[in-house]
Amino acid sequence: MIGDNIRIARLAHGLSLQDLSERLTASGYPTTKATLSNYETGKYSPNEDVLKAIAGQLFTPLEFFKRDPIIKSNIHFFREPFITDRKRPYLEAYVSAELDRFKYWESLLEMDVNWRPDAPRHYSPDDIETLAEEFREKYGAGTNAIASVCALLENQGWHLFALPDFSEANMNITGYDKATGMPFILYRTFGHQDDMRLALLRSVGLSLIKGQNQKETDALTARFARAVLLPQKQCISTFGKKRTRIARSELATGKRLFGLGKGSIMCRMLELGIIEESLYNEFNAYVFEHFDSTRANGILDESTFYEVPTTWEMRAVRAETEGLVSSVSMKQYFGPQP
């Protein structure tokens, strides 16, 4: 048990046996790569002081190593991540460790937020509009703009956490743990809020939608994400049924209203037949010619939308304030992340 947990925590931080060996040695606990391997395979067990040193280097509470992990690396990805075979065990361990932390707080707080996925289905483009409306109804979005996609998903049991640096992934990764049914999205921590909102919903779309091939799946999930953020009725009531010209001020206001990028709004109007393809192409040509390189870069920008996952931190702080976990463990949990 201790050895398995050491291995999970090490891989979750993107460290090789040699990396951890060097860190322990530098911190005053000389440990060889072979010794660590023996710990992980269960041939030997580290004494308490060494285990504390390992916990400190992996920013993981000591009690994690002494209990059976809740999540046992039984991860299913809705789409295979673009990652080398060598790094896949690191990524799976990272997901398992993060979900284990979520589940730990949920068990302490006696919460049951498990979610069980249905198999993704084939949809036509028109069916996507109905699916988006059903999704908004199920998730309690009503007819209003979605202020926070993160909050919407977290309230329905999705677990959101940042992609680790070692993954080298340039797009979200989504899936679920087969044993518990816990769904997750590993999100990119750079970009713009409107991009992040769209990407999160496209990730959810992968759990629902399956095209004939990857290209069709990408097109359908993108439409699903746009339809969730800007439903057909709201789009028509805002921009009209038929337009031959769109002012930039309209797009800017639409972006603030719905938290959707201007290009995505134009694409939404095109797929609903509000504008012709010629106007859409004209817009894209204008954007290409006048691309604003000074646009603020970052998830937190000047818009009114708040796209930062908060569930894990809020549950952890609640567990501490209710005396369910020690402040020492909290410091370890909130140490530098991989």
C-alpha positions as CSV (number, residue, x, y, z in Angstrom):
1,M,0.0,0.0,0.0
2,I,2.7,2.5,1.0
3,G,4.8,1.6,-2.0
4,D,1.9,1.9,-4.5
5,N,1.1,5.3,-3.0
6,I,4.7,6.5,-3.3
7,R,4.7,5.5,-6.9
8,I,1.3,7.3,-7.7
9,A,2.4,10.5,-6.0
10,R,5.8,10.4,-7.7
11,L,4.4,9.9,-11.2
12,A,1.7,12.4,-10.5
13,H,4.4,15.1,-10.1
14,G,6.1,14.0,-13.3
15,L,9.2,12.7,-11.5
16,S,11.3,9.7,-12.3
17,L,12.9,7.5,-9.7
18,Q,16.2,9.3,-10.3
19,D,14.5,12.8,-10.0
20,L,13.0,11.9,-6.6
21,S,16.3,10.3,-5.4
22,E,18.2,13.5,-6.2
23,R,15.6,15.6,-4.4
24,L,15.7,13.5,-1.3
25,T,19.5,13.4,-1.3
26,A,19.7,17.2,-1.6
27,S,17.2,17.6,1.3
28,G,19.5,15.6,3.6
29,Y,18.0,12.1,3.1
30,P,20.4,10.3,0.8
31,T,18.3,7.7,-1.1
32,T,19.3,5.8,-4.2
33,K,17.1,5.1,-7.2
34,A,17.3,1.4,-6.3
35,T,16.1,2.0,-2.8
36,L,13.1,4.0,-4.0
37,S,12.3,1.2,-6.4
38,N,12.3,-1.3,-3.5
39,Y,10.0,1.0,-1.6
40,E,7.6,1.2,-4.5
41,T,7.5,-2.6,-5.1
42,G,7.0,-3.3,-1.4
43,K,10.3,-5.1,-1.0
44,Y,11.2,-2.7,1.8
45,S,9.3,0.0,3.7
46,P,10.7,3.4,4.5
47,N,11.0,4.4,8.1
48,E,8.8,7.3,9.4
49,D,11.4,10.0,8.9
50,V,12.1,9.0,5.3
51,L,8.4,8.7,4.5
52,K,8.0,12.2,5.9
53,A,10.8,13.4,3.7
54,I,9.2,11.7,0.6
55,A,5.8,13.3,1.5
56,G,7.5,16.7,1.8
57,Q,9.2,16.4,-1.6
58,L,5.9,15.3,-3.2
59,F,3.8,17.9,-1.5
60,T,1.5,15.2,-0.3
61,P,0.1,14.7,3.2
62,L,1.7,11.8,5.2
63,E,-1.7,10.1,5.7
64,F,-2.1,9.6,1.9
65,F,0.7,7.1,2.0
66,K,-0.8,5.1,4.9
67,R,-4.3,4.5,3.5
68,D,-5.7,2.6,0.6
69,P,-6.1,5.0,-2.4
70,I,-9.7,5.8,-3.2
71,I,-8.9,6.0,-6.9
72,K,-6.9,3.1,-8.3
73,S,-5.7,4.3,-11.8
74,N,-8.7,3.0,-13.7
75,I,-9.0,5.9,-16.0
76,H,-11.0,6.1,-19.2
77,F,-10.4,9.0,-21.7
78,F,-13.2,10.1,-24.0
79,R,-10.5,10.8,-26.5
80,E,-7.0,9.5,-26.4
81,P,-4.7,12.3,-25.2
82,F,-1.8,13.4,-27.5
83,I,0.9,12.1,-25.2
84,T,3.8,9.7,-25.6
85,D,3.6,6.2,-24.3
86,R,6.4,7.0,-21.8
87,K,4.4,9.8,-20.3
88,R,1.0,8.1,-20.2
89,P,1.6,6.5,-16.8
90,Y,2.5,9.9,-15.4
91,L,-0.7,11.4,-16.7
92,E,-2.9,8.6,-15.4
93,A,-1.2,8.8,-12.0
94,Y,-1.7,12.6,-12.0
95,V,-5.5,12.2,-12.8
96,S,-5.8,9.4,-10.2
97,A,-4.1,11.5,-7.5
98,E,-6.2,14.6,-8.2
99,L,-9.4,12.6,-8.2
100,D,-8.3,10.9,-5.0
101,R,-7.9,14.3,-3.4
102,F,-11.4,15.3,-4.5
103,K,-12.9,12.1,-3.3
104,Y,-11.1,12.5,0.0
105,W,-12.7,15.8,0.7
106,E,-16.1,14.6,-0.5
107,S,-15.9,11.6,1.9
108,L,-14.9,13.7,4.8
109,L,-17.8,16.1,4.1
110,E,-20.1,13.1,3.5
111,M,-20.9,14.3,0.0
112,D,-22.1,12.1,-2.8
113,V,-21.4,13.7,-6.2
114,N,-20.7,10.6,-8.3
115,W,-21.7,10.8,-12.0
116,R,-22.1,7.9,-14.3
117,P,-21.6,8.5,-18.1
118,D,-23.7,7.2,-20.8
119,A,-22.0,6.0,-24.0
120,P,-21.5,8.9,-26.5
121,R,-24.1,8.8,-29.3
122,H,-24.3,9.8,-32.9
123,Y,-26.2,13.1,-33.5
124,S,-27.1,15.1,-36.6
125,P,-26.3,18.8,-36.6
126,D,-30.0,19.6,-36.0
127,D,-30.1,17.2,-33.1
128,I,-27.2,19.1,-31.5
129,E,-29.5,22.0,-30.9
130,T,-32.0,19.8,-29.0
131,L,-29.1,18.2,-27.1
132,A,-27.8,21.7,-26.0
133,E,-31.3,22.7,-24.8
134,E,-31.6,19.5,-22.8
135,F,-28.2,20.0,-21.4
136,R,-29.0,23.6,-20.3
137,E,-32.3,22.4,-18.7
138,K,-30.6,19.5,-16.9
139,Y,-27.8,21.7,-15.6
140,G,-30.2,24.4,-14.5
141,A,-29.0,27.1,-16.9
142,G,-32.5,28.2,-17.9
143,T,-32.6,30.9,-20.5
144,N,-30.0,33.1,-18.9
145,A,-26.3,33.6,-20.0
146,I,-24.0,31.2,-18.2
147,A,-21.9,33.3,-15.8
148,S,-19.4,30.5,-15.0
149,V,-19.1,27.3,-17.0
150,C,-16.7,26.1,-14.3
151,A,-19.3,26.5,-11.6
152,L,-22.0,25.0,-13.8
153,L,-20.0,21.8,-14.4
154,E,-18.6,21.5,-10.9
155,N,-22.1,21.8,-9.4
156,Q,-23.0,18.8,-11.5
157,G,-20.1,16.6,-10.3
158,W,-17.4,17.4,-12.9
159,H,-13.9,17.6,-11.4
160,L,-11.8,20.3,-13.0
161,F,-8.0,20.6,-12.6
162,A,-5.1,22.1,-14.6
163,L,-3.1,20.1,-17.0
164,P,0.3,19.3,-15.5
165,D,3.3,20.8,-17.2
166,F,4.9,17.5,-18.0
167,S,1.9,16.5,-20.2
168,E,2.9,19.0,-22.9
169,A,-0.7,18.9,-24.0
170,N,-2.1,21.9,-25.9
171,M,-5.8,20.9,-25.5
172,N,-8.1,19.8,-22.7
173,I,-8.2,16.1,-21.7
174,T,-11.4,14.6,-20.4
175,G,-12.6,11.3,-19.1
176,Y,-13.8,9.5,-16.0
177,D,-12.7,7.0,-13.4
178,K,-14.3,3.7,-14.2
179,A,-14.6,2.5,-10.5
180,T,-16.2,5.6,-9.1
181,G,-17.7,7.2,-12.2
182,M,-16.0,10.5,-11.3
183,P,-15.8,12.7,-14.5
184,F,-12.9,15.1,-15.0
185,I,-11.5,17.7,-17.3
186,L,-7.9,18.7,-17.3
187,Y,-7.9,22.2,-18.6
188,R,-5.3,24.5,-20.2
189,T,-4.3,27.3,-17.9
190,F,-3.5,29.8,-20.6
191,G,-5.6,31.5,-23.2
192,H,-8.7,33.7,-22.9
193,Q,-11.9,33.2,-20.9
194,D,-14.1,32.9,-23.9
195,D,-11.8,30.2,-25.3
196,M,-11.7,28.4,-22.0
197,R,-15.5,28.4,-21.7
198,L,-15.9,27.0,-25.2
199,A,-13.1,24.4,-24.6
200,L,-14.7,23.1,-21.4
201,L,-18.0,22.6,-23.1
202,R,-16.4,20.9,-26.0
203,S,-14.8,18.6,-23.5
204,V,-18.2,17.8,-22.1
205,G,-19.4,17.2,-25.6
206,L,-17.0,14.4,-26.0
207,S,-18.8,12.5,-23.2
208,L,-22.1,12.8,-25.1
209,I,-21.4,13.0,-28.9
210,K,-19.7,10.6,-31.3
211,G,-19.2,11.5,-34.9
212,Q,-18.4,9.2,-37.8
213,N,-14.8,10.3,-37.5
214,Q,-12.7,12.7,-35.4
215,K,-13.3,15.6,-37.8
216,E,-17.1,15.2,-37.5
217,T,-16.9,14.8,-33.8
218,D,-14.9,18.0,-33.5
219,A,-17.4,19.9,-35.6
220,L,-20.4,18.5,-33.6
221,T,-18.8,19.1,-30.2
222,A,-17.9,22.7,-31.2
223,R,-21.5,23.3,-32.3
224,F,-22.7,21.8,-29.0
225,A,-20.5,24.2,-27.0
226,R,-21.6,27.2,-29.0
227,A,-25.3,26.2,-28.7
228,V,-25.0,25.8,-24.9
229,L,-23.5,29.3,-24.5
230,L,-25.7,30.9,-27.1
231,P,-29.0,29.0,-27.6
232,Q,-30.9,29.3,-30.8
233,K,-33.8,31.3,-29.3
234,Q,-31.4,33.8,-27.6
235,C,-29.3,34.1,-30.7
236,I,-32.3,35.0,-32.9
237,S,-33.9,37.3,-30.3
238,T,-30.5,39.1,-30.0
239,F,-29.4,39.3,-33.6
240,G,-32.6,38.7,-35.6
241,K,-33.7,35.9,-38.0
242,K,-31.8,37.3,-41.1
243,R,-28.9,39.7,-41.4
244,T,-26.9,41.1,-44.3
245,R,-24.6,43.2,-42.1
246,I,-23.3,42.9,-38.5
247,A,-21.7,45.8,-36.6
248,R,-18.6,45.2,-34.5
249,S,-20.4,46.9,-31.6
250,E,-23.1,44.1,-31.8
251,L,-20.4,41.4,-31.6
252,A,-18.7,43.2,-28.7
253,T,-21.9,43.4,-26.8
254,G,-22.8,39.8,-27.6
255,K,-19.4,38.7,-26.3
256,R,-20.1,40.5,-23.0
257,L,-23.6,39.1,-22.9
258,F,-22.9,35.4,-23.6
259,G,-19.2,35.0,-22.8
260,L,-18.6,33.8,-26.4
261,G,-15.9,35.1,-28.7
262,K,-16.9,37.2,-31.7
263,G,-15.7,34.6,-34.2
264,S,-17.8,32.0,-32.4
265,I,-20.9,34.3,-32.4
266,M,-20.5,34.8,-36.2
267,C,-20.1,31.0,-36.6
268,R,-23.2,30.5,-34.5
269,M,-25.2,32.9,-36.7
270,L,-23.9,31.1,-39.8
271,E,-25.0,27.6,-38.6
272,L,-28.4,28.9,-37.7
273,G,-28.9,30.5,-41.1
274,I,-29.0,34.1,-39.8
275,I,-26.1,35.2,-42.0
276,E,-24.7,33.9,-45.3
277,E,-21.3,32.3,-45.7
278,S,-20.1,35.3,-47.7
279,L,-20.6,37.6,-44.7
280,Y,-18.9,35.1,-42.4
281,N,-15.9,34.9,-44.8
282,E,-15.8,38.6,-45.0
283,F,-15.6,38.8,-41.2
284,N,-12.8,36.3,-41.0
285,A,-10.8,38.2,-43.7
286,Y,-11.2,41.4,-41.7
287,V,-10.0,39.6,-38.5
288,F,-7.0,38.2,-40.3
289,E,-6.1,41.6,-41.7
290,H,-6.6,43.6,-38.5
291,F,-5.6,41.0,-35.9
292,D,-5.2,42.8,-32.6
293,S,-2.0,41.5,-31.1
294,T,-2.5,43.6,-28.0
295,R,-5.5,41.5,-26.8
296,A,-5.0,40.7,-23.1
297,N,-3.7,37.2,-22.7
298,G,-4.9,35.2,-19.7
299,I,-7.8,33.4,-18.2
300,L,-8.6,36.3,-15.9
301,D,-9.4,39.3,-18.2
302,E,-11.6,42.3,-18.0
303,S,-14.9,40.4,-18.8
304,T,-17.5,39.7,-16.2
305,F,-17.2,36.0,-16.5
306,Y,-15.3,34.1,-13.8
307,E,-13.7,30.9,-15.2
308,V,-11.7,29.5,-12.3
309,P,-12.5,26.1,-10.8
310,T,-13.2,26.6,-7.0
311,T,-14.7,23.3,-5.8
312,W,-11.5,21.6,-4.7
313,E,-10.2,24.6,-2.7
314,M,-13.6,25.3,-1.2
315,R,-14.1,21.8,0.0
316,A,-10.5,21.6,1.4
317,V,-10.9,24.8,3.3
318,R,-14.3,23.7,4.6
319,A,-12.8,20.4,5.8
320,E,-10.1,22.3,7.7
321,T,-12.5,24.8,9.3
322,E,-14.8,22.0,10.4
323,G,-11.8,20.2,12.0
324,L,-11.8,17.3,9.7
325,V,-8.2,17.7,8.5
326,S,-5.2,19.2,10.1
327,S,-3.6,22.5,9.0
328,V,-0.4,20.7,8.3
329,S,-2.1,18.5,5.7
330,M,-3.7,21.7,4.2
331,K,-0.2,23.2,3.8
332,Q,1.0,20.1,2.0
333,Y,-2.1,19.9,-0.2
334,F,-1.7,23.5,-1.2
335,G,2.0,23.2,-1.9
336,P,3.4,23.7,-5.4
337,Q,1.5,21.7,-8.0
338,P,3.1,19.8,-10.9
